[in-house]
Amino acid sequence: QILLLFSSQSEPAVIEAALRREQFMWEIVSEDSFFFEKLYVYRIGRSVVWRELRKKRVTNITYFSEGKRGYIYCAKYRGKRVAVKVQKPTSGALGRITWEAQALQKANALGIGPSFLFGGEDYLVYEFQTGKLLRYWIEGANGSRIRTVLRSIMKQCYALDCAGLTKEEMHHPHKNIIIGRKAVFLDFERMRHTLDPKNVSQFCQYLMRQSEFLKTKGIVVDKKEIIELSKKYQRKKTKIGFDALVAILR
């Protein structure tokens, strides 16, 4: 445990945000006011999630990034690099981590997403993915490689459509797909079952928005054609309709 003495001029909210990010919890054990400041003493210890992960022999837990509802950490588990997603204590989206763990396992059954390992009420652990986010990768890749990856992404979208699952972000997937040896979808907290999934159609919207950039890479996307084929596909979602859309990436 740590006893930390600090001043109100050190901005307690900033200190508390850093403690949450690094998986510490705290309580105020003493405070006193002076003319121009207030002094605090916090007793600080590791969070329940951090202790549970250590019991499961997850080690080297270090902060990596964060989103609206969760923190992402790098760690080691059984000699392999893993990612740990922990729900933010300030998030009002209760049960989202449990939901995402279930969604990721459904995606894994289709060969999609990083491999789920295990999880708890407020966290999930999955295989760490190396590579670049789509938004950065696509800028430096050549046309042939981009074409192959975009087709791979469309095939994964089609698999989700066939399973009746909508991921929701495929019209703007820059931060939700990482490219390494292959294209891997990330972030499944918004995925849900639906009678009318739109993963392929949403990704077609992305392709249309990127058409001018793709042209600089030697990839021609005819907007009129993709709109027409996308509408036909969305009505029946046949393999023939999907293959016609993939063929657009010429």
VENLINMO-V773366 format. One record per residue. RES is the residue in three letters. PHI is phi in whole degrees, 0 to 359 (NA if undefined). NEAR is the number of other ideal C-beta (glycine too) atoms within 8 Angstrom. D_LAST is the distance of its C-alpha to the last C-alpha in Angstrom with 2 decimals. Layout:
# VENLINMO-V773366
res: {RES	RES}
phi: {PHI	PHI}
near: {NEAR	NEAR}
d_last: {D_LAST	D_LAST}
This chain:
# VENLINMO-V773366
res: {GLN	ILE	LEU	LEU	LEU	PHE	SER	SER	GLN	SER	GLU	PRO	ALA	VAL	ILE	GLU	ALA	ALA	LEU	ARG	ARG	GLU	GLN	PHE	MET	TRP	GLU	ILE	VAL	SER	GLU	ASP	SER	PHE	PHE	PHE	GLU	LYS	LEU	TYR	VAL	TYR	ARG	ILE	GLY	ARG	SER	VAL	VAL	TRP	ARG	GLU	LEU	ARG	LYS	LYS	ARG	VAL	THR	ASN	ILE	THR	TYR	PHE	SER	GLU	GLY	LYS	ARG	GLY	TYR	ILE	TYR	CYS	ALA	LYS	TYR	ARG	GLY	LYS	ARG	VAL	ALA	VAL	LYS	VAL	GLN	LYS	PRO	THR	SER	GLY	ALA	LEU	GLY	ARG	ILE	THR	TRP	GLU	ALA	GLN	ALA	LEU	GLN	LYS	ALA	ASN	ALA	LEU	GLY	ILE	GLY	PRO	SER	PHE	LEU	PHE	GLY	GLY	GLU	ASP	TYR	LEU	VAL	TYR	GLU	PHE	GLN	THR	GLY	LYS	LEU	LEU	ARG	TYR	TRP	ILE	GLU	GLY	ALA	ASN	GLY	SER	ARG	ILE	ARG	THR	VAL	LEU	ARG	SER	ILE	MET	LYS	GLN	CYS	TYR	ALA	LEU	ASP	CYS	ALA	GLY	LEU	THR	LYS	GLU	GLU	MET	HIS	HIS	PRO	HIS	LYS	ASN	ILE	ILE	ILE	GLY	ARG	LYS	ALA	VAL	PHE	LEU	ASP	PHE	GLU	ARG	MET	ARG	HIS	THR	LEU	ASP	PRO	LYS	ASN	VAL	SER	GLN	PHE	CYS	GLN	TYR	LEU	MET	ARG	GLN	SER	GLU	PHE	LEU	LYS	THR	LYS	GLY	ILE	VAL	VAL	ASP	LYS	LYS	GLU	ILE	ILE	GLU	LEU	SER	LYS	LYS	TYR	GLN	ARG	LYS	LYS	THR	LYS	ILE	GLY	PHE	ASP	ALA	LEU	VAL	ALA	ILE	LEU	ARG}
phi: {NA	235	255	245	259	208	259	299	288	275	61	309	298	292	297	296	297	293	295	299	300	267	64	250	238	207	217	275	259	197	207	209	259	234	302	241	201	237	255	235	238	256	263	242	214	290	288	299	297	300	293	295	298	296	296	273	68	271	236	52	282	228	299	241	194	209	238	293	245	210	259	246	236	269	201	243	216	53	80	246	281	230	250	238	253	239	292	291	299	276	284	272	275	293	80	291	294	298	299	295	299	294	295	296	295	294	294	302	297	260	78	241	87	291	293	288	253	193	201	225	297	241	205	216	239	216	299	286	252	261	144	239	298	309	298	266	297	296	293	258	272	274	301	297	291	299	300	297	292	297	294	298	297	297	295	291	298	294	298	294	302	297	272	74	242	249	274	89	259	286	279	214	268	307	260	247	225	247	248	234	292	209	274	239	285	237	60	247	292	258	292	209	282	205	282	225	296	229	298	296	297	296	292	297	299	299	299	295	293	265	301	293	294	299	298	291	261	83	248	261	241	279	299	298	293	291	295	297	291	295	296	297	298	297	291	236	53	272	296	297	295	293	300	294	292	299	294	297	283	249}
near: {5	7	9	9	6	9	8	9	5	8	7	9	6	8	12	9	8	8	11	12	9	7	12	11	9	11	6	8	7	6	8	6	6	7	3	3	9	9	12	12	11	13	10	11	8	7	8	7	11	11	9	10	13	10	6	8	7	12	8	6	12	7	8	7	6	8	7	4	9	14	12	11	13	12	15	9	12	4	4	8	6	14	14	14	13	12	12	10	5	5	10	4	7	4	6	12	16	9	9	14	11	8	13	14	9	11	14	11	6	10	6	9	12	11	7	13	9	7	10	8	5	8	14	13	14	13	9	10	10	4	10	8	11	14	8	8	12	10	6	5	10	6	8	6	8	13	10	8	12	11	10	10	12	14	9	13	14	11	11	16	13	7	9	8	15	11	13	8	10	14	8	6	12	8	8	11	12	11	14	9	3	6	11	12	12	11	10	12	11	8	13	8	5	8	3	5	11	10	14	17	10	13	14	12	9	12	14	11	6	9	10	6	8	12	10	6	10	6	12	7	13	7	8	6	8	14	10	8	12	12	8	10	15	10	6	6	11	7	5	6	12	13	8	11	14	10	7	12	11	5}
d_last: {60.34	60.35	62.77	61.19	63.36	61.64	62.31	60.96	59.94	57.41	55.49	55.84	52.60	50.65	52.56	52.01	48.24	48.16	50.31	48.05	44.98	46.80	48.02	51.66	53.99	57.18	60.37	62.71	66.03	67.76	67.45	69.88	69.93	71.25	71.74	68.24	66.14	65.88	65.74	64.00	64.18	61.26	61.45	57.98	56.71	53.52	51.78	52.09	48.39	48.77	51.86	50.22	47.28	49.79	51.65	48.50	48.31	45.40	46.22	45.09	43.99	42.69	41.12	37.36	36.18	36.80	35.36	37.07	38.72	38.77	39.24	37.12	39.00	38.28	40.75	41.66	42.26	43.41	42.25	38.68	37.11	36.63	35.90	38.54	37.96	41.24	41.91	43.50	47.14	46.66	43.84	45.03	42.24	44.47	43.05	39.46	39.40	40.61	38.00	35.19	36.56	36.41	32.88	31.69	33.37	31.63	28.23	29.34	30.16	26.46	25.55	24.58	26.24	28.82	31.61	34.52	37.88	40.61	41.77	44.76	45.65	44.38	41.90	39.22	38.29	34.93	33.18	32.36	28.75	28.14	25.15	23.89	23.18	19.59	20.80	22.03	19.69	16.48	18.40	19.10	16.13	13.72	9.98	9.57	12.15	10.98	7.66	10.23	12.74	11.01	10.33	13.95	15.20	13.90	15.65	18.73	18.70	18.67	21.55	23.49	23.01	24.33	27.25	28.13	27.67	26.41	25.94	26.11	24.32	20.64	20.24	21.52	20.92	21.43	24.78	24.26	21.76	22.67	20.52	22.49	21.88	19.78	19.04	22.35	23.24	26.55	29.22	29.91	33.01	31.57	29.97	31.77	31.98	31.10	30.89	27.77	25.45	22.62	20.62	17.23	18.09	19.30	16.21	14.23	16.92	16.25	12.55	13.94	16.63	14.45	12.14	14.33	14.47	10.77	10.66	13.34	11.27	8.71	6.10	6.31	7.77	10.04	13.21	15.05	12.60	12.21	16.02	16.80	14.86	16.25	19.69	19.58	18.57	21.30	23.91	23.72	21.28	20.65	18.44	17.01	16.24	14.65	12.43	11.27	10.47	8.61	6.39	5.56	3.78	0.00}
